[in-house]
Amino acid sequence: RTGVAMLGGLFKSGRIDAFAHALADELAPRLSAAAGGARASRDGVKQMERLFAEAESRAIAFSRELRLGVYGKARLCNSLRWRLTEQGADATLLATAMERIVAAVSRDRG
């Protein structure tokens, strides 16, 4: 049984990375646009807040769908962080976004 469970984890890692990359590809341009708006206005801050909340809820839903454990959740968050970093996301916003996503995914027991 243990061997089968381990193989299941290997197959999940590809799906986790694919989801994280797709989410990062979608978030990166919106994060950049929100960064400019947030510095300029309160509406920009609200836009960024909605963006973070959407990313959190999508990550939680994915985590529940695959029934990720601690390692799967860590892989999801790390893969998302690496992909956003590769895409040149603003370091301050990236730190804030990842802090919120990591906390939300970790807290969720769904």
Chimera marker file (.cmm) of the C-alpha trace (Angstrom):
<marker_set name="trace">
<marker id="1" x="0.000" y="0.000" z="0.000" r="1" g="1" b="0" radius="0.5"/>
<marker id="2" x="2.743" y="2.447" z="0.846" r="1" g="1" b="0" radius="0.5"/>
<marker id="3" x="4.326" y="2.067" z="-2.589" r="1" g="1" b="0" radius="0.5"/>
<marker id="4" x="1.008" y="2.748" z="-4.305" r="1" g="1" b="0" radius="0.5"/>
<marker id="5" x="0.444" y="5.860" z="-2.187" r="1" g="1" b="0" radius="0.5"/>
<marker id="6" x="3.912" y="7.113" z="-3.063" r="1" g="1" b="0" radius="0.5"/>
<marker id="7" x="3.286" y="6.629" z="-6.772" r="1" g="1" b="0" radius="0.5"/>
<marker id="8" x="0.029" y="8.538" z="-6.426" r="1" g="1" b="0" radius="0.5"/>
<marker id="9" x="2.029" y="11.402" z="-4.946" r="1" g="1" b="0" radius="0.5"/>
<marker id="10" x="4.382" y="11.397" z="-7.928" r="1" g="1" b="0" radius="0.5"/>
<marker id="11" x="1.493" y="11.716" z="-10.334" r="1" g="1" b="0" radius="0.5"/>
<marker id="12" x="0.004" y="14.536" z="-8.283" r="1" g="1" b="0" radius="0.5"/>
<marker id="13" x="3.207" y="16.561" z="-8.453" r="1" g="1" b="0" radius="0.5"/>
<marker id="14" x="2.808" y="17.076" z="-12.205" r="1" g="1" b="0" radius="0.5"/>
<marker id="15" x="-0.764" y="18.252" z="-11.736" r="1" g="1" b="0" radius="0.5"/>
<marker id="16" x="0.279" y="20.519" z="-8.871" r="1" g="1" b="0" radius="0.5"/>
<marker id="17" x="3.011" y="22.142" z="-10.956" r="1" g="1" b="0" radius="0.5"/>
<marker id="18" x="0.702" y="22.532" z="-13.957" r="1" g="1" b="0" radius="0.5"/>
<marker id="19" x="-1.963" y="24.228" z="-11.840" r="1" g="1" b="0" radius="0.5"/>
<marker id="20" x="0.570" y="26.496" z="-10.123" r="1" g="1" b="0" radius="0.5"/>
<marker id="21" x="2.069" y="27.525" z="-13.473" r="1" g="1" b="0" radius="0.5"/>
<marker id="22" x="-1.338" y="28.235" z="-14.989" r="1" g="1" b="0" radius="0.5"/>
<marker id="23" x="-2.361" y="30.289" z="-11.953" r="1" g="1" b="0" radius="0.5"/>
<marker id="24" x="0.940" y="32.201" z="-12.026" r="1" g="1" b="0" radius="0.5"/>
<marker id="25" x="0.612" y="32.849" z="-15.765" r="1" g="1" b="0" radius="0.5"/>
<marker id="26" x="-2.808" y="34.338" z="-15.120" r="1" g="1" b="0" radius="0.5"/>
<marker id="27" x="-1.808" y="36.259" z="-11.993" r="1" g="1" b="0" radius="0.5"/>
<marker id="28" x="1.494" y="37.793" z="-13.149" r="1" g="1" b="0" radius="0.5"/>
<marker id="29" x="0.100" y="40.402" z="-15.569" r="1" g="1" b="0" radius="0.5"/>
<marker id="30" x="-2.799" y="41.204" z="-13.251" r="1" g="1" b="0" radius="0.5"/>
<marker id="31" x="-0.407" y="41.537" z="-10.319" r="1" g="1" b="0" radius="0.5"/>
<marker id="32" x="1.736" y="43.996" z="-12.273" r="1" g="1" b="0" radius="0.5"/>
<marker id="33" x="-1.301" y="46.034" z="-13.285" r="1" g="1" b="0" radius="0.5"/>
<marker id="34" x="-2.623" y="46.018" z="-9.730" r="1" g="1" b="0" radius="0.5"/>
<marker id="35" x="0.776" y="47.126" z="-8.415" r="1" g="1" b="0" radius="0.5"/>
<marker id="36" x="0.654" y="50.280" z="-10.501" r="1" g="1" b="0" radius="0.5"/>
<marker id="37" x="-2.929" y="50.981" z="-9.523" r="1" g="1" b="0" radius="0.5"/>
<marker id="38" x="-2.326" y="50.298" z="-5.826" r="1" g="1" b="0" radius="0.5"/>
<marker id="39" x="0.391" y="52.879" z="-5.711" r="1" g="1" b="0" radius="0.5"/>
<marker id="40" x="-1.882" y="55.377" z="-7.423" r="1" g="1" b="0" radius="0.5"/>
<marker id="41" x="-5.253" y="54.922" z="-5.735" r="1" g="1" b="0" radius="0.5"/>
<marker id="42" x="-7.446" y="53.197" z="-3.189" r="1" g="1" b="0" radius="0.5"/>
<marker id="43" x="-9.302" y="51.496" z="-6.052" r="1" g="1" b="0" radius="0.5"/>
<marker id="44" x="-6.013" y="49.874" z="-6.994" r="1" g="1" b="0" radius="0.5"/>
<marker id="45" x="-5.650" y="48.567" z="-3.461" r="1" g="1" b="0" radius="0.5"/>
<marker id="46" x="-9.158" y="47.110" z="-3.628" r="1" g="1" b="0" radius="0.5"/>
<marker id="47" x="-8.338" y="45.515" z="-6.983" r="1" g="1" b="0" radius="0.5"/>
<marker id="48" x="-5.242" y="43.923" z="-5.482" r="1" g="1" b="0" radius="0.5"/>
<marker id="49" x="-7.245" y="42.681" z="-2.498" r="1" g="1" b="0" radius="0.5"/>
<marker id="50" x="-9.727" y="40.996" z="-4.858" r="1" g="1" b="0" radius="0.5"/>
<marker id="51" x="-6.850" y="39.474" z="-6.818" r="1" g="1" b="0" radius="0.5"/>
<marker id="52" x="-5.297" y="38.015" z="-3.664" r="1" g="1" b="0" radius="0.5"/>
<marker id="53" x="-8.657" y="36.671" z="-2.463" r="1" g="1" b="0" radius="0.5"/>
<marker id="54" x="-9.312" y="35.038" z="-5.845" r="1" g="1" b="0" radius="0.5"/>
<marker id="55" x="-5.869" y="33.407" z="-5.877" r="1" g="1" b="0" radius="0.5"/>
<marker id="56" x="-6.402" y="32.127" z="-2.330" r="1" g="1" b="0" radius="0.5"/>
<marker id="57" x="-9.789" y="30.613" z="-3.111" r="1" g="1" b="0" radius="0.5"/>
<marker id="58" x="-8.541" y="28.937" z="-6.295" r="1" g="1" b="0" radius="0.5"/>
<marker id="59" x="-5.536" y="27.453" z="-4.487" r="1" g="1" b="0" radius="0.5"/>
<marker id="60" x="-7.768" y="26.174" z="-1.677" r="1" g="1" b="0" radius="0.5"/>
<marker id="61" x="-10.239" y="24.644" z="-4.130" r="1" g="1" b="0" radius="0.5"/>
<marker id="62" x="-7.416" y="22.890" z="-5.970" r="1" g="1" b="0" radius="0.5"/>
<marker id="63" x="-5.922" y="21.652" z="-2.706" r="1" g="1" b="0" radius="0.5"/>
<marker id="64" x="-9.283" y="20.214" z="-1.679" r="1" g="1" b="0" radius="0.5"/>
<marker id="65" x="-9.894" y="18.655" z="-5.083" r="1" g="1" b="0" radius="0.5"/>
<marker id="66" x="-6.607" y="16.746" z="-4.973" r="1" g="1" b="0" radius="0.5"/>
<marker id="67" x="-6.806" y="16.239" z="-1.202" r="1" g="1" b="0" radius="0.5"/>
<marker id="68" x="-3.296" y="17.590" z="-0.777" r="1" g="1" b="0" radius="0.5"/>
<marker id="69" x="-1.366" y="16.910" z="2.360" r="1" g="1" b="0" radius="0.5"/>
<marker id="70" x="1.363" y="19.044" z="3.862" r="1" g="1" b="0" radius="0.5"/>
<marker id="71" x="3.915" y="18.243" z="1.151" r="1" g="1" b="0" radius="0.5"/>
<marker id="72" x="1.470" y="18.774" z="-1.694" r="1" g="1" b="0" radius="0.5"/>
<marker id="73" x="0.428" y="22.148" z="-0.283" r="1" g="1" b="0" radius="0.5"/>
<marker id="74" x="4.075" y="23.129" z="0.119" r="1" g="1" b="0" radius="0.5"/>
<marker id="75" x="4.810" y="22.105" z="-3.461" r="1" g="1" b="0" radius="0.5"/>
<marker id="76" x="1.832" y="24.109" z="-4.716" r="1" g="1" b="0" radius="0.5"/>
<marker id="77" x="2.950" y="27.265" z="-2.924" r="1" g="1" b="0" radius="0.5"/>
<marker id="78" x="6.617" y="26.888" z="-3.847" r="1" g="1" b="0" radius="0.5"/>
<marker id="79" x="5.841" y="26.194" z="-7.493" r="1" g="1" b="0" radius="0.5"/>
<marker id="80" x="3.576" y="29.234" z="-7.629" r="1" g="1" b="0" radius="0.5"/>
<marker id="81" x="6.226" y="31.429" z="-5.991" r="1" g="1" b="0" radius="0.5"/>
<marker id="82" x="8.975" y="30.227" z="-8.354" r="1" g="1" b="0" radius="0.5"/>
<marker id="83" x="6.853" y="30.773" z="-11.442" r="1" g="1" b="0" radius="0.5"/>
<marker id="84" x="5.806" y="34.280" z="-10.383" r="1" g="1" b="0" radius="0.5"/>
<marker id="85" x="9.444" y="35.100" z="-9.601" r="1" g="1" b="0" radius="0.5"/>
<marker id="86" x="10.488" y="33.861" z="-13.061" r="1" g="1" b="0" radius="0.5"/>
<marker id="87" x="7.908" y="36.167" z="-14.572" r="1" g="1" b="0" radius="0.5"/>
<marker id="88" x="9.345" y="39.175" z="-12.773" r="1" g="1" b="0" radius="0.5"/>
<marker id="89" x="6.556" y="39.827" z="-10.291" r="1" g="1" b="0" radius="0.5"/>
<marker id="90" x="7.103" y="42.795" z="-7.989" r="1" g="1" b="0" radius="0.5"/>
<marker id="91" x="8.999" y="41.437" z="-4.961" r="1" g="1" b="0" radius="0.5"/>
<marker id="92" x="6.886" y="43.255" z="-2.367" r="1" g="1" b="0" radius="0.5"/>
<marker id="93" x="3.579" y="42.213" z="-3.890" r="1" g="1" b="0" radius="0.5"/>
<marker id="94" x="4.841" y="38.692" z="-4.450" r="1" g="1" b="0" radius="0.5"/>
<marker id="95" x="5.783" y="38.406" z="-0.782" r="1" g="1" b="0" radius="0.5"/>
<marker id="96" x="2.367" y="39.670" z="0.297" r="1" g="1" b="0" radius="0.5"/>
<marker id="97" x="0.483" y="37.435" z="-2.131" r="1" g="1" b="0" radius="0.5"/>
<marker id="98" x="2.451" y="34.337" z="-1.177" r="1" g="1" b="0" radius="0.5"/>
<marker id="99" x="2.138" y="35.032" z="2.528" r="1" g="1" b="0" radius="0.5"/>
<marker id="100" x="-1.636" y="35.152" z="2.163" r="1" g="1" b="0" radius="0.5"/>
<marker id="101" x="-1.868" y="32.120" z="-0.135" r="1" g="1" b="0" radius="0.5"/>
<marker id="102" x="0.408" y="29.990" z="2.052" r="1" g="1" b="0" radius="0.5"/>
<marker id="103" x="-1.584" y="30.915" z="5.163" r="1" g="1" b="0" radius="0.5"/>
<marker id="104" x="-4.926" y="30.222" z="3.488" r="1" g="1" b="0" radius="0.5"/>
<marker id="105" x="-3.893" y="26.867" z="2.018" r="1" g="1" b="0" radius="0.5"/>
<marker id="106" x="-2.184" y="25.772" z="5.248" r="1" g="1" b="0" radius="0.5"/>
<marker id="107" x="-5.177" y="26.717" z="7.418" r="1" g="1" b="0" radius="0.5"/>
<marker id="108" x="-7.674" y="24.919" z="5.208" r="1" g="1" b="0" radius="0.5"/>
<marker id="109" x="-8.537" y="21.443" z="6.438" r="1" g="1" b="0" radius="0.5"/>
<marker id="110" x="-11.153" y="20.866" z="3.716" r="1" g="1" b="0" radius="0.5"/>
<link id1="1" id2="2" r="1" g="1" b="0" radius="0.2"/>
<link id1="2" id2="3" r="1" g="1" b="0" radius="0.2"/>
<link id1="3" id2="4" r="1" g="1" b="0" radius="0.2"/>
<link id1="4" id2="5" r="1" g="1" b="0" radius="0.2"/>
<link id1="5" id2="6" r="1" g="1" b="0" radius="0.2"/>
<link id1="6" id2="7" r="1" g="1" b="0" radius="0.2"/>
<link id1="7" id2="8" r="1" g="1" b="0" radius="0.2"/>
<link id1="8" id2="9" r="1" g="1" b="0" radius="0.2"/>
<link id1="9" id2="10" r="1" g="1" b="0" radius="0.2"/>
<link id1="10" id2="11" r="1" g="1" b="0" radius="0.2"/>
<link id1="11" id2="12" r="1" g="1" b="0" radius="0.2"/>
<link id1="12" id2="13" r="1" g="1" b="0" radius="0.2"/>
<link id1="13" id2="14" r="1" g="1" b="0" radius="0.2"/>
<link id1="14" id2="15" r="1" g="1" b="0" radius="0.2"/>
<link id1="15" id2="16" r="1" g="1" b="0" radius="0.2"/>
<link id1="16" id2="17" r="1" g="1" b="0" radius="0.2"/>
<link id1="17" id2="18" r="1" g="1" b="0" radius="0.2"/>
<link id1="18" id2="19" r="1" g="1" b="0" radius="0.2"/>
<link id1="19" id2="20" r="1" g="1" b="0" radius="0.2"/>
<link id1="20" id2="21" r="1" g="1" b="0" radius="0.2"/>
<link id1="21" id2="22" r="1" g="1" b="0" radius="0.2"/>
<link id1="22" id2="23" r="1" g="1" b="0" radius="0.2"/>
<link id1="23" id2="24" r="1" g="1" b="0" radius="0.2"/>
<link id1="24" id2="25" r="1" g="1" b="0" radius="0.2"/>
<link id1="25" id2="26" r="1" g="1" b="0" radius="0.2"/>
<link id1="26" id2="27" r="1" g="1" b="0" radius="0.2"/>
<link id1="27" id2="28" r="1" g="1" b="0" radius="0.2"/>
<link id1="28" id2="29" r="1" g="1" b="0" radius="0.2"/>
<link id1="29" id2="30" r="1" g="1" b="0" radius="0.2"/>
<link id1="30" id2="31" r="1" g="1" b="0" radius="0.2"/>
<link id1="31" id2="32" r="1" g="1" b="0" radius="0.2"/>
<link id1="32" id2="33" r="1" g="1" b="0" radius="0.2"/>
<link id1="33" id2="34" r="1" g="1" b="0" radius="0.2"/>
<link id1="34" id2="35" r="1" g="1" b="0" radius="0.2"/>
<link id1="35" id2="36" r="1" g="1" b="0" radius="0.2"/>
<link id1="36" id2="37" r="1" g="1" b="0" radius="0.2"/>
<link id1="37" id2="38" r="1" g="1" b="0" radius="0.2"/>
<link id1="38" id2="39" r="1" g="1" b="0" radius="0.2"/>
<link id1="39" id2="40" r="1" g="1" b="0" radius="0.2"/>
<link id1="40" id2="41" r="1" g="1" b="0" radius="0.2"/>
<link id1="41" id2="42" r="1" g="1" b="0" radius="0.2"/>
<link id1="42" id2="43" r="1" g="1" b="0" radius="0.2"/>
<link id1="43" id2="44" r="1" g="1" b="0" radius="0.2"/>
<link id1="44" id2="45" r="1" g="1" b="0" radius="0.2"/>
<link id1="45" id2="46" r="1" g="1" b="0" radius="0.2"/>
<link id1="46" id2="47" r="1" g="1" b="0" radius="0.2"/>
<link id1="47" id2="48" r="1" g="1" b="0" radius="0.2"/>
<link id1="48" id2="49" r="1" g="1" b="0" radius="0.2"/>
<link id1="49" id2="50" r="1" g="1" b="0" radius="0.2"/>
<link id1="50" id2="51" r="1" g="1" b="0" radius="0.2"/>
<link id1="51" id2="52" r="1" g="1" b="0" radius="0.2"/>
<link id1="52" id2="53" r="1" g="1" b="0" radius="0.2"/>
<link id1="53" id2="54" r="1" g="1" b="0" radius="0.2"/>
<link id1="54" id2="55" r="1" g="1" b="0" radius="0.2"/>
<link id1="55" id2="56" r="1" g="1" b="0" radius="0.2"/>
<link id1="56" id2="57" r="1" g="1" b="0" radius="0.2"/>
<link id1="57" id2="58" r="1" g="1" b="0" radius="0.2"/>
<link id1="58" id2="59" r="1" g="1" b="0" radius="0.2"/>
<link id1="59" id2="60" r="1" g="1" b="0" radius="0.2"/>
<link id1="60" id2="61" r="1" g="1" b="0" radius="0.2"/>
<link id1="61" id2="62" r="1" g="1" b="0" radius="0.2"/>
<link id1="62" id2="63" r="1" g="1" b="0" radius="0.2"/>
<link id1="63" id2="64" r="1" g="1" b="0" radius="0.2"/>
<link id1="64" id2="65" r="1" g="1" b="0" radius="0.2"/>
<link id1="65" id2="66" r="1" g="1" b="0" radius="0.2"/>
<link id1="66" id2="67" r="1" g="1" b="0" radius="0.2"/>
<link id1="67" id2="68" r="1" g="1" b="0" radius="0.2"/>
<link id1="68" id2="69" r="1" g="1" b="0" radius="0.2"/>
<link id1="69" id2="70" r="1" g="1" b="0" radius="0.2"/>
<link id1="70" id2="71" r="1" g="1" b="0" radius="0.2"/>
<link id1="71" id2="72" r="1" g="1" b="0" radius="0.2"/>
<link id1="72" id2="73" r="1" g="1" b="0" radius="0.2"/>
<link id1="73" id2="74" r="1" g="1" b="0" radius="0.2"/>
<link id1="74" id2="75" r="1" g="1" b="0" radius="0.2"/>
<link id1="75" id2="76" r="1" g="1" b="0" radius="0.2"/>
<link id1="76" id2="77" r="1" g="1" b="0" radius="0.2"/>
<link id1="77" id2="78" r="1" g="1" b="0" radius="0.2"/>
<link id1="78" id2="79" r="1" g="1" b="0" radius="0.2"/>
<link id1="79" id2="80" r="1" g="1" b="0" radius="0.2"/>
<link id1="80" id2="81" r="1" g="1" b="0" radius="0.2"/>
<link id1="81" id2="82" r="1" g="1" b="0" radius="0.2"/>
<link id1="82" id2="83" r="1" g="1" b="0" radius="0.2"/>
<link id1="83" id2="84" r="1" g="1" b="0" radius="0.2"/>
<link id1="84" id2="85" r="1" g="1" b="0" radius="0.2"/>
<link id1="85" id2="86" r="1" g="1" b="0" radius="0.2"/>
<link id1="86" id2="87" r="1" g="1" b="0" radius="0.2"/>
<link id1="87" id2="88" r="1" g="1" b="0" radius="0.2"/>
<link id1="88" id2="89" r="1" g="1" b="0" radius="0.2"/>
<link id1="89" id2="90" r="1" g="1" b="0" radius="0.2"/>
<link id1="90" id2="91" r="1" g="1" b="0" radius="0.2"/>
<link id1="91" id2="92" r="1" g="1" b="0" radius="0.2"/>
<link id1="92" id2="93" r="1" g="1" b="0" radius="0.2"/>
<link id1="93" id2="94" r="1" g="1" b="0" radius="0.2"/>
<link id1="94" id2="95" r="1" g="1" b="0" radius="0.2"/>
<link id1="95" id2="96" r="1" g="1" b="0" radius="0.2"/>
<link id1="96" id2="97" r="1" g="1" b="0" radius="0.2"/>
<link id1="97" id2="98" r="1" g="1" b="0" radius="0.2"/>
<link id1="98" id2="99" r="1" g="1" b="0" radius="0.2"/>
<link id1="99" id2="100" r="1" g="1" b="0" radius="0.2"/>
<link id1="100" id2="101" r="1" g="1" b="0" radius="0.2"/>
<link id1="101" id2="102" r="1" g="1" b="0" radius="0.2"/>
<link id1="102" id2="103" r="1" g="1" b="0" radius="0.2"/>
<link id1="103" id2="104" r="1" g="1" b="0" radius="0.2"/>
<link id1="104" id2="105" r="1" g="1" b="0" radius="0.2"/>
<link id1="105" id2="106" r="1" g="1" b="0" radius="0.2"/>
<link id1="106" id2="107" r="1" g="1" b="0" radius="0.2"/>
<link id1="107" id2="108" r="1" g="1" b="0" radius="0.2"/>
<link id1="108" id2="109" r="1" g="1" b="0" radius="0.2"/>
<link id1="109" id2="110" r="1" g="1" b="0" radius="0.2"/>
</marker_set>
